Amino acid sequence: MARIAGINLPKEKRIEAALTAIYGIGRSLSARILKEAKIDKDTKVSNLTEKDITVLREIISKMTTEGDLKRKMALDVKRLQEIGCYRGFRHKKKLPVRGQRTRYNCRTRKGKKKTIANKKTVTK
């Protein structure tokens, strides 16, 4: 079992896809790490040698991943909220931050629709 950055990598996957289980590593960064470590991206995790795993650990330990990255992102959002900028205001109100429309979309950000009880409709 390969354990890198506190995460157990899935044994049956290719190493390129398995590295994406670590928070902060996507497909492109995974390919770059494997190129630097001189490991074939089609190798299964179960077929890695101890030498390969230690090389991967050394490379990944130099990067900001997992808890450190999550903490940094939380502090960045908190800073935006404290200085009172537009982006911080949008984060605080749980609305989309980067200019998306909100009339019909953004349900993942706003959550489930809230209906107003006893709302009277205007009639003409």
N, CA, C and O atoms as CSV, one atom per row, in Angstrom:
chain,resi,resn,atom,element,x,y,z
A,1,MET,N,N,0.846,-1.175,0.000
A,1,MET,CA,C,0.000,0.000,0.000
A,1,MET,C,C,0.898,1.248,0.000
A,1,MET,O,O,1.804,1.376,0.823
A,2,ALA,N,N,0.629,2.147,-0.927
A,2,ALA,CA,C,1.399,3.388,-1.016
A,2,ALA,C,C,0.679,4.472,-0.226
A,2,ALA,O,O,-0.480,4.789,-0.494
A,3,ARG,N,N,1.384,5.035,0.752
A,3,ARG,CA,C,0.826,6.113,1.566
A,3,ARG,C,C,1.695,7.343,1.361
A,3,ARG,O,O,2.853,7.383,1.778
A,4,ILE,N,N,1.116,8.342,0.710
A,4,ILE,CA,C,1.838,9.573,0.400
A,4,ILE,C,C,1.021,10.750,0.922
A,4,ILE,O,O,-0.182,10.830,0.675
A,5,ALA,N,N,1.663,11.653,1.633
A,5,ALA,CA,C,1.039,12.861,2.189
A,5,ALA,C,C,-0.165,12.537,3.065
A,5,ALA,O,O,-1.132,13.299,3.113
A,6,GLY,N,N,-0.098,11.383,3.769
A,6,GLY,CA,C,-1.176,10.996,4.670
A,6,GLY,C,C,-2.385,10.393,3.984
A,6,GLY,O,O,-3.422,10.208,4.621
A,7,ILE,N,N,-2.276,10.083,2.701
A,7,ILE,CA,C,-3.385,9.514,1.938
A,7,ILE,C,C,-2.974,8.142,1.417
A,7,ILE,O,O,-1.881,7.985,0.872
A,8,ASN,N,N,-3.847,7.145,1.584
A,8,ASN,CA,C,-3.611,5.827,0.995
A,8,ASN,C,C,-4.058,5.870,-0.459
A,8,ASN,O,O,-5.230,6.115,-0.746
A,9,LEU,N,N,-3.130,5.632,-1.371
A,9,LEU,CA,C,-3.464,5.645,-2.785
A,9,LEU,C,C,-4.156,4.348,-3.162
A,9,LEU,O,O,-3.745,3.284,-2.701
A,10,PRO,N,N,-5.208,4.405,-3.995
A,10,PRO,CA,C,-5.908,3.188,-4.413
A,10,PRO,C,C,-4.981,2.274,-5.220
A,10,PRO,O,O,-4.339,2.728,-6.167
A,11,LYS,N,N,-4.906,0.982,-4.849
A,11,LYS,CA,C,-3.953,0.043,-5.447
A,11,LYS,C,C,-4.233,-0.273,-6.906
A,11,LYS,O,O,-3.303,-0.436,-7.696
A,12,GLU,N,N,-5.500,-0.361,-7.268
A,12,GLU,CA,C,-5.852,-0.843,-8.608
A,12,GLU,C,C,-5.742,0.225,-9.695
A,12,GLU,O,O,-5.825,-0.095,-10.881
A,13,LYS,N,N,-5.558,1.486,-9.309
A,13,LYS,CA,C,-5.509,2.572,-10.304
A,13,LYS,C,C,-4.106,2.795,-10.836
A,13,LYS,O,O,-3.116,2.387,-10.228
A,14,ARG,N,N,-4.041,3.464,-12.005
A,14,ARG,CA,C,-2.759,3.912,-12.532
A,14,ARG,C,C,-2.256,5.032,-11.634
A,14,ARG,O,O,-3.044,5.757,-11.027
A,15,ILE,N,N,-0.944,5.165,-11.556
A,15,ILE,CA,C,-0.356,6.133,-10.632
A,15,ILE,C,C,-0.741,7.561,-10.994
A,15,ILE,O,O,-0.879,8.406,-10.110
A,16,GLU,N,N,-0.916,7.842,-12.289
A,16,GLU,CA,C,-1.291,9.194,-12.708
A,16,GLU,C,C,-2.645,9.585,-12.128
A,16,GLU,O,O,-2.821,10.712,-11.664
A,17,ALA,N,N,-3.598,8.666,-12.151
A,17,ALA,CA,C,-4.931,8.945,-11.619
A,17,ALA,C,C,-4.953,8.839,-10.095
A,17,ALA,O,O,-5.698,9.563,-9.436
A,18,ALA,N,N,-4.152,7.953,-9.537
A,18,ALA,CA,C,-4.151,7.740,-8.089
A,18,ALA,C,C,-3.600,8.950,-7.340
A,18,ALA,O,O,-4.045,9.239,-6.229
A,19,LEU,N,N,-2.645,9.658,-7.924
A,19,LEU,CA,C,-2.081,10.832,-7.246
A,19,LEU,C,C,-3.112,11.942,-7.081
A,19,LEU,O,O,-2.959,12.804,-6.215
A,20,THR,N,N,-4.165,11.932,-7.906
A,20,THR,CA,C,-5.190,12.969,-7.791
A,20,THR,C,C,-6.050,12.781,-6.541
A,20,THR,O,O,-6.871,13.643,-6.228
A,21,ALA,N,N,-5.875,11.664,-5.819
A,21,ALA,CA,C,-6.583,11.465,-4.551
A,21,ALA,C,C,-6.038,12.401,-3.479
A,21,ALA,O,O,-6.691,12.625,-2.460
A,22,ILE,N,N,-4.854,12.944,-3.702
A,22,ILE,CA,C,-4.250,13.891,-2.765
A,22,ILE,C,C,-4.810,15.273,-3.077
A,22,ILE,O,O,-4.762,15.721,-4.223
A,23,TYR,N,N,-5.343,15.950,-2.059
A,23,TYR,CA,C,-5.935,17.272,-2.246
A,23,TYR,C,C,-4.857,18.253,-2.693
A,23,TYR,O,O,-3.827,18.404,-2.037
A,24,GLY,N,N,-5.107,18.912,-3.813
A,24,GLY,CA,C,-4.155,19.885,-4.337
A,24,GLY,C,C,-3.380,19.369,-5.529
A,24,GLY,O,O,-2.595,20.113,-6.118
A,25,ILE,N,N,-3.583,18.091,-5.907
A,25,ILE,CA,C,-2.907,17.525,-7.070
A,25,ILE,C,C,-3.960,17.097,-8.076
A,25,ILE,O,O,-4.814,16.261,-7.781
A,26,GLY,N,N,-3.892,17.678,-9.263
A,26,GLY,CA,C,-4.792,17.315,-10.347
A,26,GLY,C,C,-4.059,16.483,-11.391
A,26,GLY,O,O,-2.947,16.010,-11.153
A,27,ARG,N,N,-4.695,16.307,-12.559
A,27,ARG,CA,C,-4.092,15.460,-13.596
A,27,ARG,C,C,-2.804,16.061,-14.152
A,27,ARG,O,O,-1.820,15.344,-14.332
A,28,SER,N,N,-2.794,17.356,-14.426
A,28,SER,CA,C,-1.608,17.956,-15.036
A,28,SER,C,C,-0.437,17.978,-14.060
A,28,SER,O,O,0.696,17.699,-14.453
A,29,LEU,N,N,-0.689,18.305,-12.799
A,29,LEU,CA,C,0.378,18.306,-11.801
A,29,LEU,C,C,0.876,16.886,-11.546
A,29,LEU,O,O,2.068,16.669,-11.327
A,30,SER,N,N,-0.036,15.929,-11.576
A,30,SER,CA,C,0.335,14.531,-11.411
A,30,SER,C,C,1.284,14.091,-12.520
A,30,SER,O,O,2.280,13.417,-12.255
A,31,ALA,N,N,0.982,14.467,-13.757
A,31,ALA,CA,C,1.846,14.109,-14.889
A,31,ALA,C,C,3.218,14.766,-14.745
A,31,ALA,O,O,4.236,14.150,-15.059
A,32,ARG,N,N,3.249,16.007,-14.273
A,32,ARG,CA,C,4.514,16.713,-14.089
A,32,ARG,C,C,5.361,16.057,-12.988
A,32,ARG,O,O,6.579,15.941,-13.126
A,33,ILE,N,N,4.714,15.632,-11.902
A,33,ILE,CA,C,5.423,14.959,-10.809
A,33,ILE,C,C,6.034,13.650,-11.298
A,33,ILE,O,O,7.187,13.346,-10.993
A,34,LEU,N,N,5.258,12.875,-12.060
A,34,LEU,CA,C,5.748,11.588,-12.559
A,34,LEU,C,C,6.889,11.769,-13.557
A,34,LEU,O,O,7.811,10.955,-13.612
A,35,LYS,N,N,6.821,12.832,-14.337
A,35,LYS,CA,C,7.904,13.115,-15.282
A,35,LYS,C,C,9.183,13.454,-14.518
A,35,LYS,O,O,10.270,13.013,-14.890
A,36,GLU,N,N,9.047,14.238,-13.452
A,36,GLU,CA,C,10.209,14.610,-12.638
A,36,GLU,C,C,10.791,13.392,-11.923
A,36,GLU,O,O,12.008,13.282,-11.771
A,37,ALA,N,N,9.914,12.469,-11.480
A,37,ALA,CA,C,10.355,11.272,-10.769
A,37,ALA,C,C,10.800,10.161,-11.723
A,37,ALA,O,O,11.324,9.137,-11.284
A,38,LYS,N,N,10.590,10.365,-13.034
A,38,LYS,CA,C,10.933,9.373,-14.058
A,38,LYS,C,C,10.220,8.046,-13.831
A,38,LYS,O,O,10.826,6.976,-13.860
A,39,ILE,N,N,8.903,8.152,-13.602
A,39,ILE,CA,C,8.043,6.976,-13.425
A,39,ILE,C,C,7.029,6.981,-14.546
A,39,ILE,O,O,6.476,8.030,-14.878
A,40,ASP,N,N,6.773,5.811,-15.141
A,40,ASP,CA,C,5.796,5.695,-16.218
A,40,ASP,C,C,4.400,5.942,-15.655
A,40,ASP,O,O,4.039,5.390,-14.616
A,41,LYS,N,N,3.613,6.775,-16.344
A,41,LYS,CA,C,2.287,7.132,-15.822
A,41,LYS,C,C,1.279,5.996,-15.910
A,41,LYS,O,O,0.232,6.060,-15.266
A,42,ASP,N,N,1.567,4.951,-16.695
A,42,ASP,CA,C,0.658,3.812,-16.820
A,42,ASP,C,C,0.910,2.724,-15.779
A,42,ASP,O,O,0.212,1.709,-15.773
A,43,THR,N,N,1.897,2.917,-14.898
A,43,THR,CA,C,2.203,1.943,-13.856
A,43,THR,C,C,1.096,1.932,-12.813
A,43,THR,O,O,0.616,2.982,-12.387
A,44,LYS,N,N,0.696,0.729,-12.406
A,44,LYS,CA,C,-0.299,0.616,-11.336
A,44,LYS,C,C,0.367,0.908,-10.000
A,44,LYS,O,O,1.573,0.714,-9.844
A,45,VAL,N,N,-0.414,1.372,-9.048
A,45,VAL,CA,C,0.118,1.708,-7.728
A,45,VAL,C,C,0.677,0.463,-7.050
A,45,VAL,O,O,1.688,0.534,-6.351
A,46,SER,N,N,0.028,-0.666,-7.253
A,46,SER,CA,C,0.480,-1.909,-6.620
A,46,SER,C,C,1.836,-2.373,-7.154
A,46,SER,O,O,2.526,-3.140,-6.483
A,47,ASN,N,N,2.233,-1.920,-8.356
A,47,ASN,CA,C,3.504,-2.328,-8.956
A,47,ASN,C,C,4.656,-1.369,-8.652
A,47,ASN,O,O,5.768,-1.582,-9.137
A,48,LEU,N,N,4.421,-0.331,-7.869
A,48,LEU,CA,C,5.486,0.621,-7.538
A,48,LEU,C,C,6.480,-0.001,-6.560
A,48,LEU,O,O,6.101,-0.770,-5.677
A,49,THR,N,N,7.735,0.338,-6.727
A,49,THR,CA,C,8.760,-0.123,-5.789
A,49,THR,C,C,8.870,0.873,-4.634
A,49,THR,O,O,8.358,1.990,-4.715
A,50,GLU,N,N,9.539,0.460,-3.568
A,50,GLU,CA,C,9.741,1.357,-2.425
A,50,GLU,C,C,10.546,2.588,-2.820
A,50,GLU,O,O,10.312,3.684,-2.310
A,51,LYS,N,N,11.496,2.400,-3.733
A,51,LYS,CA,C,12.311,3.519,-4.210
A,51,LYS,C,C,11.438,4.561,-4.908
A,51,LYS,O,O,11.587,5.762,-4.686
A,52,ASP,N,N,10.511,4.075,-5.767
A,52,ASP,CA,C,9.599,4.987,-6.467
A,52,ASP,C,C,8.736,5.761,-5.484
A,52,ASP,O,O,8.521,6.963,-5.645
A,53,ILE,N,N,8.241,5.067,-4.466
A,53,ILE,CA,C,7.354,5.699,-3.489
A,53,ILE,C,C,8.101,6.772,-2.697
A,53,ILE,O,O,7.552,7.842,-2.432
A,54,THR,N,N,9.351,6.490,-2.317
A,54,THR,CA,C,10.121,7.493,-1.574
A,54,THR,C,C,10.429,8.704,-2.434
A,54,THR,O,O,10.424,9.829,-1.935
A,55,VAL,N,N,10.697,8.497,-3.722
A,55,VAL,CA,C,10.949,9.629,-4.632
A,55,VAL,C,C,9.697,10.487,-4.744
A,55,VAL,O,O,9.776,11.714,-4.703
A,56,LEU,N,N,8.532,9.840,-4.887
A,56,LEU,CA,C,7.265,10.577,-4.970
A,56,LEU,C,C,7.003,11.354,-3.676
A,56,LEU,O,O,6.564,12.504,-3.717
A,57,ARG,N,N,7.272,10.723,-2.531
A,57,ARG,CA,C,7.073,11.400,-1.240
A,57,ARG,C,C,7.933,12.657,-1.135
A,57,ARG,O,O,7.468,13.695,-0.664
A,58,GLU,N,N,9.186,12.560,-1.573
A,58,GLU,CA,C,10.088,13.704,-1.500
A,58,GLU,C,C,9.605,14.857,-2.370
A,58,GLU,O,O,9.634,16.015,-1.953
A,59,ILE,N,N,9.158,14.533,-3.589
A,59,ILE,CA,C,8.695,15.575,-4.513
A,59,ILE,C,C,7.428,16.234,-3.975
A,59,ILE,O,O,7.309,17.459,-3.991
A,60,ILE,N,N,6.486,15.426,-3.501
A,60,ILE,CA,C,5.194,15.946,-3.044
A,60,ILE,C,C,5.340,16.706,-1.720
A,60,ILE,O,O,4.572,17.628,-1.449
A,61,SER,N,N,6.323,16.320,-0.897
A,61,SER,CA,C,6.501,17.013,0.382
A,61,SER,C,C,6.944,18.465,0.191
A,61,SER,O,O,6.761,19.285,1.091
A,62,LYS,N,N,7.519,18.793,-0.958
A,62,LYS,CA,C,7.930,20.166,-1.248
A,62,LYS,C,C,6.750,21.052,-1.629
A,62,LYS,O,O,6.864,22.278,-1.618
A,63,MET,N,N,5.605,20.433,-1.969
A,63,MET,CA,C,4.434,21.185,-2.434
A,63,MET,C,C,3.453,21.414,-1.284
A,63,MET,O,O,3.480,20.712,-0.273
A,64,THR,N,N,2.597,22.402,-1.460
A,64,THR,CA,C,1.534,22.667,-0.493
A,64,THR,C,C,0.341,21.804,-0.854
A,64,THR,O,O,-0.293,22.021,-1.886
A,65,THR,N,N,0.028,20.824,-0.010
A,65,THR,CA,C,-1.092,19.922,-0.271
A,65,THR,C,C,-1.869,19.675,1.014
A,65,THR,O,O,-1.451,20.088,2.096
A,66,GLU,N,N,-2.997,18.999,0.883
A,66,GLU,CA,C,-3.849,18.562,1.988
A,66,GLU,C,C,-4.152,19.667,3.000
A,66,GLU,O,O,-4.656,20.721,2.613
A,67,GLY,N,N,-3.863,19.458,4.265
A,67,GLY,CA,C,-4.261,20.377,5.333
A,67,GLY,C,C,-3.679,21.765,5.205
A,67,GLY,O,O,-4.368,22.750,5.471
A,68,ASP,N,N,-2.415,21.865,4.799
A,68,ASP,CA,C,-1.786,23.179,4.640
A,68,ASP,C,C,-2.492,23.999,3.573
A,68,ASP,O,O,-2.717,25.196,3.748
A,69,LEU,N,N,-2.841,23.353,2.466
A,69,LEU,CA,C,-3.516,24.046,1.369
A,69,LEU,C,C,-4.920,24.475,1.779
A,69,LEU,O,O,-5.341,25.592,1.476
A,70,LYS,N,N,-5.645,23.594,2.467
A,70,LYS,CA,C,-6.995,23.937,2.931
A,70,LYS,C,C,-6.948,25.109,3.918
A,70,LYS,O,O,-7.791,26.006,3.868
A,71,ARG,N,N,-5.955,25.092,4.814
A,71,ARG,CA,C,-5.801,26.169,5.789
A,71,ARG,C,C,-5.495,27.485,5.091
A,71,ARG,O,O,-6.046,28.525,5.452
A,72,LYS,N,N,-4.613,27.444,4.088
A,72,LYS,CA,C,-4.241,28.647,3.349
A,72,LYS,C,C,-5.450,29.230,2.629
A,72,LYS,O,O,-5.650,30.445,2.632
A,73,MET,N,N,-6.261,28.367,2.008
A,73,MET,CA,C,-7.452,28.843,1.304
A,73,MET,C,C,-8.463,29.454,2.271
A,73,MET,O,O,-9.081,30.474,1.965
A,74,ALA,N,N,-8.632,28.834,3.432
A,74,ALA,CA,C,-9.564,29.371,4.432
A,74,ALA,C,C,-9.100,30.741,4.932
A,74,ALA,O,O,-9.911,31.647,5.121
A,75,LEU,N,N,-7.796,30.883,5.144
A,75,LEU,CA,C,-7.265,32.171,5.588
A,75,LEU,C,C,-7.406,33.243,4.515
A,75,LEU,O,O,-7.648,34.408,4.830
A,76,ASP,N,N,-7.255,32.857,3.247
A,76,ASP,CA,C,-7.430,33.814,2.154
A,76,ASP,C,C,-8.862,34.339,2.102
A,76,ASP,O,O,-9.084,35.538,1.935
A,77,VAL,N,N,-9.835,33.435,2.247
A,77,VAL,CA,C,-11.246,33.830,2.229
A,77,VAL,C,C,-11.550,34.703,3.441
A,77,VAL,O,O,-12.264,35.699,3.328
A,78,LYS,N,N,-11.010,34.332,4.602
A,78,LYS,CA,C,-11.235,35.113,5.825
A,78,LYS,C,C,-10.670,36.522,5.677
A,78,LYS,O,O,-11.288,37.491,6.118
A,79,ARG,N,N,-9.497,36.636,5.057
A,79,ARG,CA,C,-8.885,37.955,4.828
A,79,ARG,C,C,-9.767,38.808,3.934
A,79,ARG,O,O,-9.954,39.996,4.195
A,80,LEU,N,N,-10.316,38.205,2.868
A,80,LEU,CA,C,-11.201,38.941,1.969
A,80,LEU,C,C,-12.439,39.448,2.709
A,80,LEU,O,O,-12.896,40.565,2.470
A,81,GLN,N,N,-12.978,38.623,3.606
A,81,GLN,CA,C,-14.153,39.023,4.364
A,81,GLN,C,C,-13.829,40.148,5.347
A,81,GLN,O,O,-14.633,41.060,5.540
A,82,GLU,N,N,-12.664,40.081,5.960
A,82,GLU,CA,C,-12.297,41.089,6.955
A,82,GLU,C,C,-12.037,42.456,6.341
A,82,GLU,O,O,-12.365,43.476,6.948
A,83,ILE,N,N,-11.445,42.493,5.135
A,83,ILE,CA,C,-11.172,43.795,4.532
A,83,ILE,C,C,-12.413,44.384,3.880
A,83,ILE,O,O,-12.410,45.542,3.462
A,84,GLY,N,N,-13.477,43.586,3.793
A,84,GLY,CA,C,-14.753,44.102,3.318
A,84,GLY,C,C,-14.832,44.310,1.820
A,84,GLY,O,O,-15.596,45.158,1.358
A,85,CYS,N,N,-14.066,43.558,1.049
A,85,CYS,CA,C,-14.116,43.716,-0.407
A,85,CYS,C,C,-15.333,42.973,-0.968
A,85,CYS,O,O,-16.005,42.225,-0.257
A,86,TYR,N,N,-15.596,43.192,-2.237
A,86,TYR,CA,C,-16.762,42.605,-2.892
A,86,TYR,C,C,-16.718,41.083,-2.834
A,86,TYR,O,O,-17.725,40.445,-2.527
A,87,ARG,N,N,-15.562,40.499,-3.127
A,87,ARG,CA,C,-15.439,39.040,-3.105
A,87,ARG,C,C,-15.681,38.486,-1.707
A,87,ARG,O,O,-16.309,37.439,-1.552
A,88,GLY,N,N,-15.184,39.184,-0.691
A,88,GLY,CA,C,-15.407,38.755,0.680
A,88,GLY,C,C,-16.871,38.824,1.064
A,88,GLY,O,O,-17.379,37.947,1.762
A,89,PHE,N,N,-17.549,39.867,0.608
A,89,PHE,CA,C,-18.977,40.031,0.849
A,89,PHE,C,C,-19.759,38.886,0.215
A,89,PHE,O,O,-20.677,38.344,0.830
A,90,ARG,N,N,-19.397,38.517,-1.017
A,90,ARG,CA,C,-20.071,37.414,-1.713
A,90,ARG,C,C,-19.818,36.082,-0.996
A,90,ARG,O,O,-20.726,35.258,-0.892
A,91,HIS,N,N,-18.600,35.867,-0.505
A,91,HIS,CA,C,-18.310,34.653,0.255
A,91,HIS,C,C,-19.166,34.600,1.509
A,91,HIS,O,O,-19.717,33.552,1.847
A,92,LYS,N,N,-19.278,35.730,2.200
A,92,LYS,CA,C,-20.014,35.790,3.454
A,92,LYS,C,C,-21.492,35.466,3.250
A,92,LYS,O,O,-22.102,34.790,4.078
A,93,LYS,N,N,-22.073,35.953,2.135
A,93,LYS,CA,C,-23.488,35.721,1.858
A,93,LYS,C,C,-23.755,34.419,1.113
A,93,LYS,O,O,-24.895,34.132,0.748
A,94,LYS,N,N,-22.690,33.619,0.885
A,94,LYS,CA,C,-22.778,32.335,0.187
A,94,LYS,C,C,-23.400,32.480,-1.197
A,94,LYS,O,O,-24.321,31.754,-1.573
A,95,LEU,N,N,-22.864,33.444,-1.940
A,95,LEU,CA,C,-23.280,33.666,-3.313
A,95,LEU,C,C,-22.081,33.438,-4.227
A,95,LEU,O,O,-20.947,33.426,-3.747
A,96,PRO,N,N,-22.298,33.255,-5.540
A,96,PRO,CA,C,-21.167,33.066,-6.449
A,96,PRO,C,C,-20.248,34.281,-6.427
A,96,PRO,O,O,-20.713,35.420,-6.390
A,97,VAL,N,N,-18.951,34.034,-6.448
A,97,VAL,CA,C,-17.963,35.083,-6.263
A,97,VAL,C,C,-17.482,35.655,-7.586
A,97,VAL,O,O,-17.099,36.824,-7.644
A,98,ARG,N,N,-17.492,34.872,-8.636
A,98,ARG,CA,C,-16.814,35.275,-9.868
A,98,ARG,C,C,-17.749,35.704,-10.993
A,98,ARG,O,O,-17.491,35.405,-12.159
A,99,GLY,N,N,-18.815,36.391,-10.660
A,99,GLY,CA,C,-19.636,37.029,-11.679
A,99,GLY,C,C,-20.715,36.183,-12.320
A,99,GLY,O,O,-21.303,36.610,-13.314
A,100,GLN,N,N,-21.004,35.000,-11.796
A,100,GLN,CA,C,-22.050,34.178,-12.387
A,100,GLN,C,C,-23.428,34.766,-12.077
A,100,GLN,O,O,-23.601,35.474,-11.085
A,101,ARG,N,N,-24.392,34.469,-12.928
A,101,ARG,CA,C,-25.741,34.965,-12.687
A,101,ARG,C,C,-26.398,34.159,-11.573
A,101,ARG,O,O,-26.064,32.992,-11.368
A,102,THR,N,N,-27.325,34.773,-10.859
A,102,THR,CA,C,-27.908,34.107,-9.693
A,102,THR,C,C,-29.420,33.963,-9.768
A,102,THR,O,O,-30.032,33.402,-8.859
A,103,ARG,N,N,-30.023,34.454,-10.818
A,103,ARG,CA,C,-31.480,34.421,-10.846
A,103,ARG,C,C,-32.015,32.999,-10.893
A,103,ARG,O,O,-32.925,32.664,-10.135
A,104,TYR,N,N,-31.471,32.153,-11.767
A,104,TYR,CA,C,-31.986,30.794,-11.905
A,104,TYR,C,C,-30.942,29.737,-11.556
A,104,TYR,O,O,-31.300,28.613,-11.202
A,105,ASN,N,N,-29.688,30.073,-11.647
A,105,ASN,CA,C,-28.640,29.073,-11.462
A,105,ASN,C,C,-27.986,29.186,-10.091
A,105,ASN,O,O,-28.561,29.773,-9.175
A,106,CYS,N,N,-26.803,28.637,-9.946
A,106,CYS,CA,C,-25.946,28.651,-8.759
A,106,CYS,C,C,-26.566,27.912,-7.581
A,106,CYS,O,O,-26.384,28.325,-6.436
A,107,ARG,N,N,-27.292,26.834,-7.833
A,107,ARG,CA,C,-27.897,26.067,-6.748
A,107,ARG,C,C,-26.854,25.354,-5.905
A,107,ARG,O,O,-27.095,25.109,-4.722
A,108,THR,N,N,-25.698,25.010,-6.476
A,108,THR,CA,C,-24.671,24.345,-5.671
A,108,THR,C,C,-24.107,25.306,-4.639
A,108,THR,O,O,-23.700,24.882,-3.557
A,109,ARG,N,N,-24.077,26.554,-4.947
A,109,ARG,CA,C,-23.535,27.556,-4.025
A,109,ARG,C,C,-24.586,28.008,-3.008
A,109,ARG,O,O,-24.289,28.136,-1.820
A,110,LYS,N,N,-25.825,28.251,-3.482
A,110,LYS,CA,C,-26.870,28.798,-2.614
A,110,LYS,C,C,-27.580,27.723,-1.793
A,110,LYS,O,O,-28.165,28.027,-0.753
A,111,GLY,N,N,-27.536,26.476,-2.249
A,111,GLY,CA,C,-28.232,25.402,-1.542
A,111,GLY,C,C,-29.637,25.209,-2.073
A,111,GLY,O,O,-30.011,25.770,-3.103
A,112,LYS,N,N,-30.403,24.416,-1.362
A,112,LYS,CA,C,-31.765,24.104,-1.786
A,112,LYS,C,C,-32.631,25.350,-1.774
A,112,LYS,O,O,-32.425,26.247,-0.956
A,113,LYS,N,N,-33.619,25.409,-2.697
A,113,LYS,CA,C,-34.501,26.571,-2.788
A,113,LYS,C,C,-35.263,26.777,-1.486
A,113,LYS,O,O,-35.743,25.825,-0.869
A,114,LYS,N,N,-35.363,28.027,-1.088
A,114,LYS,CA,C,-36.110,28.364,0.117
A,114,LYS,C,C,-37.419,29.009,-0.310
A,114,LYS,O,O,-37.417,30.016,-1.018
A,115,THR,N,N,-38.526,28.438,0.114
A,115,THR,CA,C,-39.821,29.038,-0.200
A,115,THR,C,C,-40.272,29.859,0.993
A,115,THR,O,O,-39.965,29.536,2.141
A,116,ILE,N,N,-40.994,30.907,0.711
A,116,ILE,CA,C,-41.473,31.799,1.762
A,116,ILE,C,C,-42.892,31.383,2.129
A,116,ILE,O,O,-43.756,31.300,1.257
A,117,ALA,N,N,-43.142,31.122,3.409
A,117,ALA,CA,C,-44.462,30.674,3.868
A,117,ALA,C,C,-45.437,31.841,3.834
A,117,ALA,O,O,-45.077,32.967,4.178
A,118,ASN,N,N,-46.660,31.576,3.422
A,118,ASN,CA,C,-47.753,32.534,3.407
A,118,ASN,C,C,-47.434,33.765,2.542
A,118,ASN,O,O,-47.811,34.884,2.890
A,119,LYS,N,N,-46.768,33.564,1.464
A,119,LYS,CA,C,-46.452,34.672,0.578
A,119,LYS,C,C,-47.686,35.013,-0.239
A,119,LYS,O,O,-48.255,34.143,-0.899
A,120,LYS,N,N,-48.103,36.264,-0.200
A,120,LYS,CA,C,-49.270,36.700,-0.941
A,120,LYS,C,C,-48.850,37.199,-2.298
A,120,LYS,O,O,-47.883,37.949,-2.429
A,121,THR,N,N,-49.590,36.774,-3.318
A,121,THR,CA,C,-49.287,37.219,-4.671
A,121,THR,C,C,-50.057,38.502,-4.962
A,121,THR,O,O,-51.163,38.711,-4.463
A,122,VAL,N,N,-49.457,39.339,-5.767
A,122,VAL,CA,C,-50.081,40.605,-6.121
A,122,VAL,C,C,-51.040,40.345,-7.273
A,122,VAL,O,O,-50.652,39.752,-8.279
A,123,THR,N,N,-52.268,40.775,-7.140
A,123,THR,CA,C,-53.263,40.618,-8.219
A,123,THR,C,C,-53.666,42.007,-8.704
A,123,THR,O,O,-53.700,42.973,-7.941
A,124,LYS,N,N,-53.968,42.072,-9.991
A,124,LYS,CA,C,-54.373,43.366,-10.573
A,124,LYS,C,C,-55.834,43.379,-10.892
A,124,LYS,O,O,-56.350,44.382,-11.386
